[in-house]
Amino acid sequence: MQTVEKKTWWKEAVIYQIYPRSFADSNGDGIGDLPGITQHLPYLHELGIDVIWLSPVYRSPNDDNGYDISDYRDIMTDFGTMADFDEMLSTAHSLGIKIVMDLVVNHTSDEHAWFIESRKSKDNPFHDYYIWKEPRDGKEPNNWESCFSGSAWELDDATGMYYLHCFSKKQPDLNWENPKVRDEVFDMMTWWCEKGIDGFRMDVISMISKDQRFPDGPDKDGIYGDLNPYVCNGPRVHEYLQEMNRRVLSHYDLLTVGEAAGVTIEEARKYANNEGTELGMVFQFEHMDTLQGEGSVIGKWTTKKPSMSKVRAILNKWQVQLEGKAWNSLYWDNHDQPRVVSRFGDDSEKWRVLSAKMLATCLHMMKGTPYIYQGEELGMTNTVFEGIDQCRDIEELNAYRQYVEEHHLVSGDVMMACINTVGRDNARTPMQWDASANAGFTTGTPWIKVNPNYTTINAEAAMADPDSVFYYYQKLIRLRHAHPVIVYGVFEPLLEENEAVYAYRRVLDGCVLTVACNWTDQPQECTLFDGLSGTELISNYKEHQAGVLAPYEARVLLQEQE
Ligand code: NOJ
């Protein structure tokens, strides 16, 4: 099968996500900052990435580490100044690295000037910028649970009304039904585009259009109802994105990726349609969420390891069913997920490097735009938080309070085990630069604990070792840049019944790429390469045994027609 794919730079690019708070601290206050990023751009240039997705750097009181914005046109004090931003942007551009901003417009901070006005009175001109409802029987307007625990509604004294917050109560949801809100958002986006940024990662963009009936949701955890069916992929979301596209995006050459909680294939074909009327691609979450429900203690909280065959079935479905219709994004990690080598691989000393390389191969040879999260290229692992006092993430803190302290649904020990397995703080421990104090992240006291394994797992050590995970990622990136089959080849699943080996083929213009990855710590039979001649593009083993994949072995073979 052959499809003619429209070629664009962002389909051929590899993206690196920076979570600025945890990346590099230049001034010793324990918090990463923009000059810290600028200083380390040569490191990213060496890795070979094309684009940085920068988690939010706007002014924010930091209830949710910058995902609560109080001024979209200013920089968070902890991170520096607009001059620091401009310096980072121009240095990145001079190295050929593009910058994609995080666009958080489902909600603002409650300290944003619009909300401060909005809550003053029912007839304030900004009142309708947010979603206000009268009490129902003296209580919340419906049973929705916020994504960060507790009711999604907060009573405000001045008006006696409730406002909606799908996340923390310091993150009130904007009312996209109001055309003035859309005007403000589109103006702000244009302002950043004129500054010369190269795209937007759009935070929970699938949630901007709410079902205007605001009905109760199905029972979620015996306490609250689920808001997802009424806020994800809502009735006007495609209309809003098409308007955004017409008024802003289509005037620039941008990478756009929508974070799309609850997205289905059918919806993704609209968001990321090949005609380009909405976004370039979306992040889907199905492969991250295989243990939600039956496999979990409660909600997302679990201590279990996902099964490869479930993850594969989901990723293969996305590969096959978007073919020729929409573009995929590819990721294992981000600032909301635990570390991939701990979650899907094996972070023990024996298998960490091999399994990290295997997982990287498995993802980077697929069709779509790959995203690397800071530290993934070092094989950074989850850490152990010994008690809730060591945790910083609002999602973890609120869930602990609700499930352990208020409702006694889960013991403190079990909840900590869950947090150490899937909590977001695992991704947020400081970047491990070297073996000096605090991993070379800061000369001060880090805002969150450093993973103690930094003495062996760090960038300096990786760069001194030709067999490191770092150089393996560098090679994967170079291969993608060199071989159009990796970017545009059609994906064909192989061995779909095999419980241990994830295998597939990519096909383009007479080139065939065969990829096989052993997801276990045992040798596995695999005859896919027997009798095939071609060039081995990459493998995490130097030698191979016929008919067998060694523990966590990954192999990629390219056959080219003369
Ligand atoms: C998704 C972001 O990735 C996450 O970090 C944040 O907490 C929520 N959206 C709310 O903005």
Boltz pocket constraint, residues with backbone or C-beta under 6 A from the ligand:
constraints:
  - pocket:
      binder: B
      contacts: [[A, 64], [A, 67], [A, 68], [A, 104], [A, 167], [A, 203], [A, 204], [A, 259], [A, 335], [A, 336]]
      max_distance: 6.0
